[in-house]
Amino acid sequence: MRTILFRGKCDFGPDWKYGYLTAKKFEDGVLLYILTDYMAKYSIIPNTIGQYTGLDDKNGKPIYEGDIVKLKDNEDDTGVIKWADGEAMFMFKADTWCTDFDHIDCEDVEVIGNIHDNPELLEVEK
C-alpha cells in the first residue's frame, strides 16, 4: 500500500509541516491544513503544497513534488519533481528534457532543495 502524505509551508512562519492534507470551507473561500501524526493542525500556504512521491533519495530523504533534485547518470542534471495530470504520475523536469519518475533509479537522485526556498538552484549558470 502506498503512503500518501503532503507537506506545506505554514502561513505564519517559515516552517514546513508534513502529514495529511485537509481543508475547511468558509463562505469566502477554503483554508488548507496539514494534519500531523500528533493531530496538530497547521494552516498552509496553498501554492507550497506538495505530495510525497513515495520514494526517497540516495540519502534516505523523502522526495516531494516541488523538490529540486540532482540526477547522476552520464552527466549531472538538475530539475524539479512535478505532477503530470495527463499522465497521472510524477515527472522529473529539467530545462531541456523530462521523464517519468518511474524510469529513474532513486540511488541516482539527491534532493538539493525545493522551488519555494531555493529557486536559485534552477537558474542557469552563465
C-alpha positions as CSV (number, residue, x, y, z in Angstrom):
1,M,0.0,0.0,0.0
2,R,1.3,3.5,-0.9
3,T,1.9,6.2,1.7
4,I,0.0,9.4,0.7
5,L,1.5,12.3,2.6
6,F,1.8,16.0,1.9
7,R,4.0,19.0,3.0
8,G,3.3,22.7,3.0
9,K,4.7,25.8,4.4
10,C,2.9,27.4,7.4
11,D,1.2,30.7,6.6
12,F,2.5,32.2,9.8
13,G,6.2,31.4,9.6
14,P,9.0,29.7,7.6
15,D,8.3,26.2,8.9
16,W,7.3,23.2,6.7
17,K,4.7,20.8,8.1
18,Y,4.4,17.2,7.0
19,G,1.3,15.0,7.2
20,Y,-2.2,14.7,5.8
21,L,-3.9,17.4,3.7
22,T,-7.3,18.6,4.9
23,A,-9.5,21.6,4.1
24,K,-12.2,23.7,5.8
25,K,-14.7,25.6,3.6
26,F,-15.8,29.1,4.6
27,E,-18.2,31.5,2.9
28,D,-15.3,33.5,1.4
29,G,-13.0,30.6,0.5
30,V,-11.2,27.5,1.7
31,L,-8.4,27.1,4.1
32,L,-5.9,24.2,3.6
33,Y,-4.3,22.5,6.6
34,I,-1.7,19.8,7.2
35,L,-2.7,17.5,10.0
36,T,0.4,15.9,11.6
37,D,0.7,12.5,13.2
38,Y,0.3,14.3,16.6
39,M,-3.1,15.6,15.5
40,A,-1.8,19.2,15.3
41,K,-3.4,21.2,12.5
42,Y,-1.5,23.9,10.7
43,S,-2.8,26.4,8.2
44,I,-0.8,26.1,4.9
45,I,0.1,28.5,2.0
46,P,-1.8,26.8,-0.8
47,N,0.9,27.1,-3.6
48,T,3.5,25.4,-1.4
49,I,1.6,22.1,-1.0
50,G,3.5,19.1,-2.5
51,Q,2.7,15.4,-2.4
52,Y,5.2,12.8,-1.3
53,T,6.2,10.7,-4.3
54,G,6.5,7.5,-2.2
55,L,10.3,7.4,-2.9
56,D,13.3,8.5,-1.0
57,D,16.6,9.9,-2.5
58,K,20.0,8.2,-2.2
59,N,20.4,9.7,1.4
60,G,17.0,8.4,2.6
61,K,15.3,11.9,2.3
62,P,11.7,11.7,1.2
63,I,11.1,13.2,-2.3
64,Y,8.2,15.6,-2.6
65,E,6.5,17.4,-5.5
66,G,8.3,20.7,-5.9
67,D,11.7,19.3,-4.8
68,I,14.8,20.3,-6.8
69,V,16.8,17.2,-7.4
70,K,20.1,16.4,-8.9
71,L,20.5,13.2,-11.0
72,K,23.7,11.4,-11.6
73,D,23.8,9.4,-14.8
74,N,26.2,10.0,-17.6
75,E,26.3,13.6,-16.5
76,D,24.8,15.7,-13.7
77,D,21.3,17.1,-14.3
78,T,19.2,19.3,-12.0
79,G,15.4,19.5,-12.3
80,V,12.1,19.7,-10.5
81,I,9.7,16.9,-9.4
82,K,6.2,17.8,-10.8
83,W,2.9,16.1,-11.0
84,A,1.7,15.5,-14.6
85,D,-2.1,15.4,-14.6
86,G,-2.4,14.0,-18.1
87,E,-0.1,11.0,-17.3
88,A,-1.2,10.7,-13.6
89,M,2.4,10.4,-12.5
90,F,5.3,12.3,-11.1
91,M,7.8,13.6,-13.6
92,F,11.4,14.9,-13.4
93,K,11.6,18.1,-15.5
94,A,14.9,19.7,-16.4
95,D,15.5,22.6,-18.7
96,T,15.8,20.6,-21.9
97,W,14.2,17.3,-21.1
98,C,11.8,15.4,-18.8
99,T,11.0,11.8,-17.9
100,D,8.5,10.0,-15.7
101,F,9.9,9.3,-12.3
102,D,9.3,5.5,-12.7
103,H,12.3,5.4,-15.1
104,I,14.8,6.9,-12.5
105,D,16.8,4.9,-10.1
106,C,16.5,6.7,-6.7
107,E,20.1,5.7,-5.9
108,D,21.0,8.3,-8.5
109,V,18.7,11.1,-7.1
110,E,19.6,13.7,-4.4
111,V,17.2,16.3,-3.1
112,I,19.1,19.6,-3.0
113,G,16.3,22.0,-2.2
114,N,12.8,23.0,-3.3
115,I,11.2,25.6,-5.6
116,H,9.9,27.7,-2.7
117,D,13.1,28.0,-0.6
118,N,15.8,27.6,-3.2
119,P,14.6,28.8,-6.6
120,E,18.1,30.0,-7.4
121,L,19.2,26.3,-7.7
122,L,17.3,26.2,-11.0
123,E,18.9,29.3,-12.5
124,V,21.2,28.5,-15.4
125,E,24.8,29.4,-14.8
126,K,26.3,31.7,-17.4
